Amino acid sequence: MSGTSHRFLSLPNLLSLARVPLGGLFWLTLEGEHGLILSFVVLCAAALTDVLDGYVARRLKSDGPTGVGSWLDPICDKIFVAAVLAAIYFERRPPLWLLALIMSRELIQLPMSALYRFSPALQHWVHYDFRASVLGKAATVMQFLAVGALLLDSPAVTTLAWVTLAVGLAAITDYLRRAIVLARSRR
């Protein structure tokens, strides 16, 4: 196994990657007699992999601030949450505005990331730091809580969705601030 593939297939990255098939499994578990229970178990398993991937990476010191895990983990989070919300939408038809609140961070980050990715001038000026921040992790936790409340038909789902939006916007602001500070420090 080459050094690059070995780093990519590290335990922390495999834990992150596990959320992708868990998103598909969520679709399968949502239907059926014990769908709610099994879906909730899948949601909890995904949350556990999200906690463990960072913990294991720090313990093994297997991934630096610019390593694979720093960008792979948030991508896997987004794929999982998108799959879960799509499954819930097709099964239960909650209001789209509610799903948009829960996915607000991704809906804002996606065009920003595309702009960064396809703008060499922007990449030259700003060196994006993909590492998770406290606010970024808090936004992910709020997102999981909002999805869980949506899954359980909790009356708290609307409040949690709005809090998810607020924390997500704070996380995006923090990531932008970090990117600007990093760019200034490299000049």
N, C-alpha and C positions, 0 to 999 in steps of 0.2 A: 504494500500500500504506500503510495507516495506521501510525502510530508503534507502537501496541500489537502489531499483527500482525508488524511488522518486528522488534520485540524478540523475539517468540515464535519467529519463523522465522530466528533468528540461526544462524550456523554451529555454535556450541557446542550449541545446543538441537537442531539437526538431527542432530548426532552422537549426542546422547542418545536422540532419537526413533528412530534407526536400530536400536537394540537391540530395539525392539518387533517389527518384521518379521523381524529375525534370529532371534528366538525361534520364530516360525512356520517360518522356513527350517530351523531345527534339526530340527523335527519331520519335515520332508520329507527331510532328508539322513540321518537316523538309519537309515532303512531302505535296503536295496539293497546291491549288491555292494561299493561303496566307502563305505558309510555311516559307518564309524568315522572314516575320514580326513576326509571332508567335514564331519562333525559337529564334529570337533576344529578344523577350519579356521573354522567358524562361531563356535565358542566363542572362538577367538583373535581373530577379527574383532570380536566384541562387547567383549572385554577391551580391545582397541585403541581402540574408540570411547569406552570409559569413561575411559581415560587421556587421550585427545585432547580430549574435551569440556572438561574442567577446564583443561587446558593452554592451549587456544585461548581460552577465556573470560578467563583471566588475561592472556594476551598482548593481546587486543583490548580488555580492560577493558570487556567488553560486558554484564556482569551483576554487579550489586552483591550484597551479602549477603542481600538480601530479594528478589532478582530471580527470574525464572521458572526459570532453570537450577538454582537452589539447591533447589527442590522437584521439578523435572522429572527431574533426573538420578537421584535415588534411586528414584523411582517407576518409571522405565524399567529400572533395575537389577532391581527386584523382579519386574516383569512378565517380563523375560527369564529370570531364574533360575527362576521358577515354571513357565514354559513348558518350559524345558529339563528340569527335574526331572520334570514330568508326562510328557514324551516318554520319558525314560529309564524311568520307572516302567511305562508301558504297554508298552514294548518289552522290558524285562528283568526287571521285578518285584523290585527290590531291597527290603529290609525298610523298612517305613514309618518305623520309629524312626530309621533312618539319614537318610532324607529330612527328617524333622522336625529332626534335629540341624543339618543343613545350612541349613534354612530357619528356624532358631530365632529369629534376630533379627527376621525379618519376622513370625513368629507372635506375638512379644511386642509388636512395634511397632504392628501393625495395630489391636488393641483400644485401645492407648494413644492412637494417632492419632485413632481414631474418637471416643474420649472427649473429646479436646481439641477436635476439630472441632465436636462437637455440644454443647459446654458453654460458653455465653457467659461464665459466671463464671470458668471456668478460663482462657479466652482473655483476659479482662480482667486476671487476675492474672499469667499467664505469657505472655510474647511469645516464641514458639518460634523459635529460630535454626536454619534448615534447612541452613546451610552444612556441608559435609563437614568432619569432623575427621580427624586422623591415625588415631585408633582406628576411625572409621567406614570410612575407606579400607582400613585393614588388614583389617577384617571382610569387606569386599567382595573383597579379594584372596584371603583364606582361603576364601571361599565359591567363588570361581572355581577355586581349586586343588582343593578338595574335589569340585566337580562334574567337573573334568577327571579326577581320580583315579577317580571313579565311572564315568565314561565309558570309561576305559581298563581297568577292572576291576583297579585297583591295590590291593595289600594295604594300602597306606597310607591308603585312603579312610576307615576308621573313626577312625584317629588324627586325620586332617585334619578330619573332621566334628566331633570333640570340641573341637579347637582352634578351629574356626569358632564353636562355641557359646560358648566362653570369651571369645574376642575380641569376638564379637557382644554378649555381656552387658556387657563392659567399655565398648563403644561406646555402648550404651543408657544406662549409668550416666553416662558423660561427657556425653551429650546432655542428660540430666536435670539434671546439675550445671550445665551452661551455661545451661539455661532458668531455673533458680532464680537463678543469679548475675545474669542479664539482668533478671529480674523485680525483684530487689532493687535493682539499679542504677537502674531507672526509677522507683523510689518516692521 
